[in-house]
Amino acid sequence: MSSVLDFRIREGNTEKQTFKTTLGASEISLSGSGHFNKHTTYLFSIRQSYLQLLFQVLGLPLLPNFTDGQFKIKSTLKNQDEIMIMGITGVDRMKLNTKLTGDYAEYLLGYLPIILQETFTTGISYRHFAGKHTQTYIASHSYLNNRYEKYIDNKNKPENRILETKAIEQKTTLRAENTSNFSKWTFKEGIEWNNYHYSDQAYQRIFTSMPQTIDYHGRLNLLAWGVYFSGEFRSQNQKFSSSMGIRFDGNNYSSNIAKLWKQWSPRISARYAFNKKWSIGTSVGLYHQLPPFTALSYKDESGNLIKKD
């Protein structure tokens, strides 16, 4: 509901070691899947583009270049509990093709910025099996660094800087969750704690009849917490299913939204299958979402958060 996706990375190969390399028109990649021993498996992939070479040959003003990768290591303990470590990362470098000539190229290169971005998420989870109940404990950290730069005549010197924006967003999450499976019912309850760190800066020189310079710095540290409960029912013939849940969220941005019961997000859904080809489903829910950190961190000249009230 509401554009939520759930991605699951497959398990590593428990029987053999497999590797694959791919050479394409715009990138080269390497991936592997296998096991360290009978209890521990691994999975990884890495990809490097050479789009900048292709775009340069085609005479395009932007020269993109990206690198991304991921890994997953999963181990089964003696008591059949599971521990899993994973990570995913991406690096983008979009430069300008300053070798282009002509009026149109000069026009494009005159305003297109350099775009730089790095992002990663890594985490560890521990899953304990206790009969019909499963407890999962998760710790993760996410990082995003996004920058735009522009220089006069595209000469990267401090005195030529006319535009520079930089935003860094970090999130550390701790979550504990219990899932209980019965014949027709599945119940889930959990608690979550998040620590957000956000900083941004914007520098711009504006050339008008009265030239001016904008130089802004914002910073925000936010602690957030939440609890959630849900239940799902499936009939014995699997034709009818229904689920309902509720989540409460709060954070320390202001005393008003620190109260969990003021940000409650309920949802309910139902589905009935007439046969293998036809079914009907419906769902309704309400959820709360924070505004962008760029808005939350905006301060006045005295350094007070404008949106805090």
Phi, psi and omega in degrees: 000142178057048173060037177265127178244150180233106180264135176238122177278132184294167182279157174289163183283122182272351186253327183208169177263126180234141179223147180216135174239144183230131176243113182244186182290337185230355186201164174230142184218158177221133178222156180209153180211135181180208183214148173275321176205189185288349180254343189232127179243162178221160177207135179209159172204148177217143185221137179230128180266157168228041178298329182299326178291318179294315181293329178291320178295323180283350178078035179267150185286330181261137180241090182281149177210128181224151174227132176217160182197165177205160176209158176211129176235125182231135182229136176260125183276175185297328179269017179073004172292162184233142172232135186224135176238134180212164178200154177216139184215158177207141179230126179242135176227110180246104182259176181254143177273084185286356179278351179292147179233163180111161183296317182294318178295320179296323179294314180295315181292344181285336182235344179290132180269167169275133182243126181231135181208137173229138179212148174203156171222132177221152182193171179223142178225149177233128183240125181247127181259127181225074180067241180279357184244143177228124177255135180234132178237129188229138171228131182212160178219132179239148184218137175220128177234114186236128185222146172234136180223144176213135182232151176298130182057019179057031176260110188285075176235147182306321182288344180264001184291127177239343179208132174206119174238143182214128178227128178240125179235128180230145181218126175247130186235136170237130182218140175234134187217142176237133177239129180241124182249124175241185187301314182241349186241146171230125180245145180219134176218148184198165175230152185215144177227132181231140174240115181256138172229123184227137175216144177214153176216145181223127178232129179209134174256124182252122183260100176228193177299332175236087183304144178216161181234131175257126179221101187237141177228129178234152181209143181210130172242128188224131172254131182228152181215158180198156174227151181211153179220144177206155177220142180228136180241135175229129179292164184296327178271004176066011181280326182244135175218149180210149178216151175213150181199167178211145180226142177239132182230146175207163176204170186265020179297319176210162182294335182290311184271006173283343182275116185304318188290350178273342177241076180252136187235097179268157175205153177210143180213158179211151180212139177228130180257117178288320177203195182289343184253336187235136174208162178228139182218153178213151179207151177213146181196167178225133179220156179249143181218138178289149171295167178303146180299332177302321179283318182296327184272001184290129184238156175275184183296338179271357179089013180269140177291120185289325186272005189295333181272000000 
